[in-house]
Amino acid sequence: MHPRPPQPRSSRIMRSAVLFLCFGFFAHFAVAQSAPASAVPQHGAALDLLAGSTLNRFDTFIRGRGLNTDPAHVFTVADGILHVSGQEMGYVITKQPYTRFYLRAEFKWGTGTFGERAGQARDSGILYCVQGEPKVWPRSVEFQIKEGETGDFWLTDGAAITGADGKRVTGPPGSALNIGHIDKGPQQNVVGFCNTTGEFEKPHGEWNLLELVEDGNVVHQYVNGHLANVGTDPFPTEGKILFQSEGAEIYYRNLQVAPLR
């Protein structure tokens, strides 16, 4: 066997360059494949809903107590974090309505579950385009926050949306209907549940990023950068935004809303 003649220096450089480019391509491809799917459109300046660590931009509503009566301090704010005890059913709701907006919020679960939801999967939600009288729960589209189900739609009290499958879903008067999130697996209604299929939520105790884009024609809901749900022709398309107390302790921070351009 004859020894292989040495390659010219230019050939060695060319081969190294090709290998480097190939490696760079596949590395870029791998990053692209794992990159978040959220696509937030152009928007105006964001409004910090918890500015000054106060609830000045909100009203409170608690079932059986009414507006702005919270003797048990179900809702408190400190250091820019909203603590929701979950011990009574109700919500904080923005004083101002919004339409065509981008909403950004972070949440993490506390420990307790209470009342009719004691021992069940921790449950909360962000209801938007809220209309009608204060009650549990008003007409709205919901960005569901629930162990194993975060990213679902709920359509409440006449609210409606057309899901990705083309089916129109309208919440009955005084009740609600659900559209599960993308790739949703089977649910178990037990505290601490984590789905083995299509789970977007991080492990218990970690902060999760939620993003909502409501442009009047299409609604996108993102969980930790992943597209969780999309719907078209929403009704209503304008209203207030609320954050629930629904039998589970939860924390919120970085609550920001911005108008779309």
Contacts in CASP RR format, 6 or more apart in sequence:
PFRMAT RR
TARGET T0000
AUTHOR 0000-0000-0000
METHOD contacts of the structure
MODEL  1
MHPRPPQPRSSRIMRSAVLFLCFGFFAHFAVAQSAPASAVPQHGAALDLL
AGSTLNRFDTFIRGRGLNTDPAHVFTVADGILHVSGQEMGYVITKQPYTR
FYLRAEFKWGTGTFGERAGQARDSGILYCVQGEPKVWPRSVEFQIKEGET
GDFWLTDGAAITGADGKRVTGPPGSALNIGHIDKGPQQNVVGFCNTTGEF
EKPHGEWNLLELVEDGNVVHQYVNGHLANVGTDPFPTEGKILFQSEGAEI
YYRNLQVAPLR
7 15 0 8 1.000
36 222 0 8 1.000
36 224 0 8 1.000
36 225 0 8 1.000
36 226 0 8 1.000
37 222 0 8 1.000
37 225 0 8 1.000
37 226 0 8 1.000
37 227 0 8 1.000
38 211 0 8 1.000
38 222 0 8 1.000
38 225 0 8 1.000
38 226 0 8 1.000
38 227 0 8 1.000
39 220 0 8 1.000
40 102 0 8 1.000
40 211 0 8 1.000
40 213 0 8 1.000
41 102 0 8 1.000
41 213 0 8 1.000
41 215 0 8 1.000
41 260 0 8 1.000
41 261 0 8 1.000
42 260 0 8 1.000
42 261 0 8 1.000
43 101 0 8 1.000
43 102 0 8 1.000
43 258 0 8 1.000
43 259 0 8 1.000
43 260 0 8 1.000
43 261 0 8 1.000
44 258 0 8 1.000
44 259 0 8 1.000
44 260 0 8 1.000
44 261 0 8 1.000
45 258 0 8 1.000
46 102 0 8 1.000
46 104 0 8 1.000
46 256 0 8 1.000
46 257 0 8 1.000
46 258 0 8 1.000
47 57 0 8 1.000
47 256 0 8 1.000
47 257 0 8 1.000
47 258 0 8 1.000
48 255 0 8 1.000
48 256 0 8 1.000
49 57 0 8 1.000
49 58 0 8 1.000
49 94 0 8 1.000
49 255 0 8 1.000
49 256 0 8 1.000
49 257 0 8 1.000
50 57 0 8 1.000
50 77 0 8 1.000
50 80 0 8 1.000
50 81 0 8 1.000
50 82 0 8 1.000
50 252 0 8 1.000
50 253 0 8 1.000
50 255 0 8 1.000
51 57 0 8 1.000
52 80 0 8 1.000
53 77 0 8 1.000
53 78 0 8 1.000
53 79 0 8 1.000
53 80 0 8 1.000
54 77 0 8 1.000
55 75 0 8 1.000
55 77 0 8 1.000
55 82 0 8 1.000
55 92 0 8 1.000
57 94 0 8 1.000
57 95 0 8 1.000
57 96 0 8 1.000
58 92 0 8 1.000
58 93 0 8 1.000
58 94 0 8 1.000
58 95 0 8 1.000
59 67 0 8 1.000
59 68 0 8 1.000
59 92 0 8 1.000
59 93 0 8 1.000
59 95 0 8 1.000
60 67 0 8 1.000
60 68 0 8 1.000
60 69 0 8 1.000
60 70 0 8 1.000
60 74 0 8 1.000
60 75 0 8 1.000
60 90 0 8 1.000
60 91 0 8 1.000
60 92 0 8 1.000
60 93 0 8 1.000
61 67 0 8 1.000
61 68 0 8 1.000
61 90 0 8 1.000
61 91 0 8 1.000
61 92 0 8 1.000
61 93 0 8 1.000
61 134 0 8 1.000
61 135 0 8 1.000
61 136 0 8 1.000
61 242 0 8 1.000
62 69 0 8 1.000
62 70 0 8 1.000
62 74 0 8 1.000
62 88 0 8 1.000
62 89 0 8 1.000
62 90 0 8 1.000
62 245 0 8 1.000
63 88 0 8 1.000
63 89 0 8 1.000
63 90 0 8 1.000
63 135 0 8 1.000
63 136 0 8 1.000
65 71 0 8 1.000
65 88 0 8 1.000
66 134 0 8 1.000
67 134 0 8 1.000
72 85 0 8 1.000
72 87 0 8 1.000
72 88 0 8 1.000
73 85 0 8 1.000
74 84 0 8 1.000
74 85 0 8 1.000
74 86 0 8 1.000
74 87 0 8 1.000
74 88 0 8 1.000
74 90 0 8 1.000
74 245 0 8 1.000
75 82 0 8 1.000
75 83 0 8 1.000
75 84 0 8 1.000
75 85 0 8 1.000
75 92 0 8 1.000
75 245 0 8 1.000
76 82 0 8 1.000
76 83 0 8 1.000
77 83 0 8 1.000
80 253 0 8 1.000
81 251 0 8 1.000
81 252 0 8 1.000
81 253 0 8 1.000
82 92 0 8 1.000
82 243 0 8 1.000
82 251 0 8 1.000
82 252 0 8 1.000
82 253 0 8 1.000
82 255 0 8 1.000
83 249 0 8 1.000
83 251 0 8 1.000
84 92 0 8 1.000
84 124 0 8 1.000
84 243 0 8 1.000
84 244 0 8 1.000
84 245 0 8 1.000
84 249 0 8 1.000
84 250 0 8 1.000
84 251 0 8 1.000
84 252 0 8 1.000
85 245 0 8 1.000
85 249 0 8 1.000
86 112 0 8 1.000
86 114 0 8 1.000
86 245 0 8 1.000
86 246 0 8 1.000
86 247 0 8 1.000
86 248 0 8 1.000
86 249 0 8 1.000
86 250 0 8 1.000
87 114 0 8 1.000
87 115 0 8 1.000
87 245 0 8 1.000
87 247 0 8 1.000
88 245 0 8 1.000
89 136 0 8 1.000
89 245 0 8 1.000
89 246 0 8 1.000
89 247 0 8 1.000
90 136 0 8 1.000
90 244 0 8 1.000
90 245 0 8 1.000
90 246 0 8 1.000
91 127 0 8 1.000
91 136 0 8 1.000
91 242 0 8 1.000
91 243 0 8 1.000
91 244 0 8 1.000
91 245 0 8 1.000
92 242 0 8 1.000
92 243 0 8 1.000
93 130 0 8 1.000
93 134 0 8 1.000
93 240 0 8 1.000
93 241 0 8 1.000
93 242 0 8 1.000
93 243 0 8 1.000
94 240 0 8 1.000
94 241 0 8 1.000
94 242 0 8 1.000
94 257 0 8 1.000
95 240 0 8 1.000
96 240 0 8 1.000
97 238 0 8 1.000
97 239 0 8 1.000
97 240 0 8 1.000
98 128 0 8 1.000
98 129 0 8 1.000
98 238 0 8 1.000
98 239 0 8 1.000
98 240 0 8 1.000
98 241 0 8 1.000
98 257 0 8 1.000
98 259 0 8 1.000
99 129 0 8 1.000
99 214 0 8 1.000
99 216 0 8 1.000
99 237 0 8 1.000
99 238 0 8 1.000
99 239 0 8 1.000
100 214 0 8 1.000
100 215 0 8 1.000
100 216 0 8 1.000
100 237 0 8 1.000
100 259 0 8 1.000
100 260 0 8 1.000
101 212 0 8 1.000
101 214 0 8 1.000
101 257 0 8 1.000
101 258 0 8 1.000
101 259 0 8 1.000
101 260 0 8 1.000
102 211 0 8 1.000
102 212 0 8 1.000
102 213 0 8 1.000
102 214 0 8 1.000
102 257 0 8 1.000
102 258 0 8 1.000
102 259 0 8 1.000
102 260 0 8 1.000
103 126 0 8 1.000
103 128 0 8 1.000
103 210 0 8 1.000
103 211 0 8 1.000
103 212 0 8 1.000
103 214 0 8 1.000
103 241 0 8 1.000
103 255 0 8 1.000
103 256 0 8 1.000
103 257 0 8 1.000
104 209 0 8 1.000
104 210 0 8 1.000
104 211 0 8 1.000
104 212 0 8 1.000
104 254 0 8 1.000
104 255 0 8 1.000
104 256 0 8 1.000
104 257 0 8 1.000
104 258 0 8 1.000
105 126 0 8 1.000
105 209 0 8 1.000
105 210 0 8 1.000
105 243 0 8 1.000
105 252 0 8 1.000
105 253 0 8 1.000
105 254 0 8 1.000
105 255 0 8 1.000
105 256 0 8 1.000
106 207 0 8 1.000
106 208 0 8 1.000
106 209 0 8 1.000
106 210 0 8 1.000
106 252 0 8 1.000
106 253 0 8 1.000
106 254 0 8 1.000
107 124 0 8 1.000
107 145 0 8 1.000
107 207 0 8 1.000
107 208 0 8 1.000
107 210 0 8 1.000
107 250 0 8 1.000
107 251 0 8 1.000
107 252 0 8 1.000
107 253 0 8 1.000
108 205 0 8 1.000
108 206 0 8 1.000
108 207 0 8 1.000
108 208 0 8 1.000
108 250 0 8 1.000
108 251 0 8 1.000
109 122 0 8 1.000
109 147 0 8 1.000
109 204 0 8 1.000
109 205 0 8 1.000
109 248 0 8 1.000
109 249 0 8 1.000
109 250 0 8 1.000
109 251 0 8 1.000
110 122 0 8 1.000
110 205 0 8 1.000
110 248 0 8 1.000
110 249 0 8 1.000
110 250 0 8 1.000
110 251 0 8 1.000
111 249 0 8 1.000
112 122 0 8 1.000
112 248 0 8 1.000
112 249 0 8 1.000
113 119 0 8 1.000
113 120 0 8 1.000
113 122 0 8 1.000
113 191 0 8 1.000
113 247 0 8 1.000
113 248 0 8 1.000
113 249 0 8 1.000
114 247 0 8 1.000
114 248 0 8 1.000
115 247 0 8 1.000
116 247 0 8 1.000
117 123 0 8 1.000
117 246 0 8 1.000
117 247 0 8 1.000
117 248 0 8 1.000
118 247 0 8 1.000
119 190 0 8 1.000
119 191 0 8 1.000
120 189 0 8 1.000
120 190 0 8 1.000
120 191 0 8 1.000
121 146 0 8 1.000
121 147 0 8 1.000
121 148 0 8 1.000
121 149 0 8 1.000
121 187 0 8 1.000
121 188 0 8 1.000
121 189 0 8 1.000
121 190 0 8 1.000
121 191 0 8 1.000
121 192 0 8 1.000
121 193 0 8 1.000
122 146 0 8 1.000
122 147 0 8 1.000
122 191 0 8 1.000
122 192 0 8 1.000
122 248 0 8 1.000
122 249 0 8 1.000
122 250 0 8 1.000
123 145 0 8 1.000
123 146 0 8 1.000
123 147 0 8 1.000
123 246 0 8 1.000
123 247 0 8 1.000
123 248 0 8 1.000
124 145 0 8 1.000
124 146 0 8 1.000
124 243 0 8 1.000
124 244 0 8 1.000
124 245 0 8 1.000
124 246 0 8 1.000
124 247 0 8 1.000
124 248 0 8 1.000
124 250 0 8 1.000
125 142 0 8 1.000
125 143 0 8 1.000
125 144 0 8 1.000
125 145 0 8 1.000
125 146 0 8 1.000
125 243 0 8 1.000
125 244 0 8 1.000
125 246 0 8 1.000
126 142 0 8 1.000
126 143 0 8 1.000
126 145 0 8 1.000
126 210 0 8 1.000
126 212 0 8 1.000
126 241 0 8 1.000
126 242 0 8 1.000
126 243 0 8 1.000
126 244 0 8 1.000
127 137 0 8 1.000
127 138 0 8 1.000
127 140 0 8 1.000
127 141 0 8 1.000
127 142 0 8 1.000
127 143 0 8 1.000
127 156 0 8 1.000
127 241 0 8 1.000
127 242 0 8 1.000
127 244 0 8 1.000
128 140 0 8 1.000
128 141 0 8 1.000
128 142 0 8 1.000
128 143 0 8 1.000
128 212 0 8 1.000
128 214 0 8 1.000
128 239 0 8 1.000
128 240 0 8 1.000
128 241 0 8 1.000
128 242 0 8 1.000
129 140 0 8 1.000
129 141 0 8 1.000
129 159 0 8 1.000
129 214 0 8 1.000
129 234 0 8 1.000
129 236 0 8 1.000
129 237 0 8 1.000
129 238 0 8 1.000
129 239 0 8 1.000
130 138 0 8 1.000
130 139 0 8 1.000
130 140 0 8 1.000
130 239 0 8 1.000
130 240 0 8 1.000
130 241 0 8 1.000
130 242 0 8 1.000
131 138 0 8 1.000
131 139 0 8 1.000
131 140 0 8 1.000
131 236 0 8 1.000
131 238 0 8 1.000
131 239 0 8 1.000
131 240 0 8 1.000
132 138 0 8 1.000
132 139 0 8 1.000
137 156 0 8 1.000
137 157 0 8 1.000
137 176 0 8 1.000
137 244 0 8 1.000
138 156 0 8 1.000
138 157 0 8 1.000
138 242 0 8 1.000
139 156 0 8 1.000
139 157 0 8 1.000
139 158 0 8 1.000
139 159 0 8 1.000
139 236 0 8 1.000
140 156 0 8 1.000
140 157 0 8 1.000
140 159 0 8 1.000
140 236 0 8 1.000
140 242 0 8 1.000
141 153 0 8 1.000
141 154 0 8 1.000
141 155 0 8 1.000
141 156 0 8 1.000
141 159 0 8 1.000
141 161 0 8 1.000
141 219 0 8 1.000
141 234 0 8 1.000
141 236 0 8 1.000
142 152 0 8 1.000
142 153 0 8 1.000
142 154 0 8 1.000
142 155 0 8 1.000
142 156 0 8 1.000
142 176 0 8 1.000
143 151 0 8 1.000
143 153 0 8 1.000
143 210 0 8 1.000
143 212 0 8 1.000
143 221 0 8 1.000
144 150 0 8 1.000
144 151 0 8 1.000
144 152 0 8 1.000
144 153 0 8 1.000
144 154 0 8 1.000
144 178 0 8 1.000
144 181 0 8 1.000
145 151 0 8 1.000
145 210 0 8 1.000
145 244 0 8 1.000
145 250 0 8 1.000
146 152 0 8 1.000
147 191 0 8 1.000
147 192 0 8 1.000
147 193 0 8 1.000
147 194 0 8 1.000
147 201 0 8 1.000
148 187 0 8 1.000
148 193 0 8 1.000
148 194 0 8 1.000
148 195 0 8 1.000
148 199 0 8 1.000
148 201 0 8 1.000
149 180 0 8 1.000
149 181 0 8 1.000
149 184 0 8 1.000
149 187 0 8 1.000
149 195 0 8 1.000
150 181 0 8 1.000
150 200 0 8 1.000
150 201 0 8 1.000
150 208 0 8 1.000
150 210 0 8 1.000
150 223 0 8 1.000
150 228 0 8 1.000
151 180 0 8 1.000
151 181 0 8 1.000
151 200 0 8 1.000
151 221 0 8 1.000
151 223 0 8 1.000
151 228 0 8 1.000
151 229 0 8 1.000
152 178 0 8 1.000
152 179 0 8 1.000
152 180 0 8 1.000
152 181 0 8 1.000
152 184 0 8 1.000
152 228 0 8 1.000
152 229 0 8 1.000
153 161 0 8 1.000
153 163 0 8 1.000
153 169 0 8 1.000
153 178 0 8 1.000
153 179 0 8 1.000
153 180 0 8 1.000
153 181 0 8 1.000
153 219 0 8 1.000
153 221 0 8 1.000
153 229 0 8 1.000
153 231 0 8 1.000
154 176 0 8 1.000
154 177 0 8 1.000
154 178 0 8 1.000
154 179 0 8 1.000
155 161 0 8 1.000
155 169 0 8 1.000
155 170 0 8 1.000
155 171 0 8 1.000
155 176 0 8 1.000
155 177 0 8 1.000
155 178 0 8 1.000
155 179 0 8 1.000
156 171 0 8 1.000
156 174 0 8 1.000
156 175 0 8 1.000
156 176 0 8 1.000
157 171 0 8 1.000
157 172 0 8 1.000
157 173 0 8 1.000
157 174 0 8 1.000
157 175 0 8 1.000
157 176 0 8 1.000
158 170 0 8 1.000
158 171 0 8 1.000
158 172 0 8 1.000
158 173 0 8 1.000
158 235 0 8 1.000
159 170 0 8 1.000
159 171 0 8 1.000
159 234 0 8 1.000
159 235 0 8 1.000
159 236 0 8 1.000
160 168 0 8 1.000
160 169 0 8 1.000
160 170 0 8 1.000
160 171 0 8 1.000
160 233 0 8 1.000
160 234 0 8 1.000
160 235 0 8 1.000
161 168 0 8 1.000
161 169 0 8 1.000
161 179 0 8 1.000
161 219 0 8 1.000
161 231 0 8 1.000
161 232 0 8 1.000
161 233 0 8 1.000
161 234 0 8 1.000
161 235 0 8 1.000
162 168 0 8 1.000
162 169 0 8 1.000
162 231 0 8 1.000
162 232 0 8 1.000
162 233 0 8 1.000
163 169 0 8 1.000
163 179 0 8 1.000
163 230 0 8 1.000
163 231 0 8 1.000
163 232 0 8 1.000
164 182 0 8 1.000
164 229 0 8 1.000
164 230 0 8 1.000
164 231 0 8 1.000
168 233 0 8 1.000
169 177 0 8 1.000
169 178 0 8 1.000
169 179 0 8 1.000
170 177 0 8 1.000
171 177 0 8 1.000
179 229 0 8 1.000
179 231 0 8 1.000
180 229 0 8 1.000
181 198 0 8 1.000
181 200 0 8 1.000
181 221 0 8 1.000
181 223 0 8 1.000
181 228 0 8 1.000
181 229 0 8 1.000
182 198 0 8 1.000
182 227 0 8 1.000
182 228 0 8 1.000
182 229 0 8 1.000
183 197 0 8 1.000
183 198 0 8 1.000
184 195 0 8 1.000
184 197 0 8 1.000
184 198 0 8 1.000
185 195 0 8 1.000
185 196 0 8 1.000
185 197 0 8 1.000
185 198 0 8 1.000
186 195 0 8 1.000
186 197 0 8 1.000
187 193 0 8 1.000
187 195 0 8 1.000
192 204 0 8 1.000
194 201 0 8 1.000
194 203 0 8 1.000
194 204 0 8 1.000
200 223 0 8 1.000
200 224 0 8 1.000
200 226 0 8 1.000
200 228 0 8 1.000
201 208 0 8 1.000
201 223 0 8 1.000
201 224 0 8 1.000
202 208 0 8 1.000
202 224 0 8 1.000
207 253 0 8 1.000
208 223 0 8 1.000
208 224 0 8 1.000
209 222 0 8 1.000
209 223 0 8 1.000
209 224 0 8 1.000
209 225 0 8 1.000
210 221 0 8 1.000
210 222 0 8 1.000
210 223 0 8 1.000
211 220 0 8 1.000
211 221 0 8 1.000
211 222 0 8 1.000
211 225 0 8 1.000
212 219 0 8 1.000
212 220 0 8 1.000
212 221 0 8 1.000
212 222 0 8 1.000
213 219 0 8 1.000
213 220 0 8 1.000
213 222 0 8 1.000
213 260 0 8 1.000
214 234 0 8 1.000
214 237 0 8 1.000
215 260 0 8 1.000
216 234 0 8 1.000
216 237 0 8 1.000
217 232 0 8 1.000
217 233 0 8 1.000
217 234 0 8 1.000
218 230 0 8 1.000
218 231 0 8 1.000
218 232 0 8 1.000
219 229 0 8 1.000
219 230 0 8 1.000
219 231 0 8 1.000
219 232 0 8 1.000
219 234 0 8 1.000
220 227 0 8 1.000
220 229 0 8 1.000
220 230 0 8 1.000
220 231 0 8 1.000
221 227 0 8 1.000
221 228 0 8 1.000
221 229 0 8 1.000
221 230 0 8 1.000
222 228 0 8 1.000
241 257 0 8 1.000
243 252 0 8 1.000
243 255 0 8 1.000
END
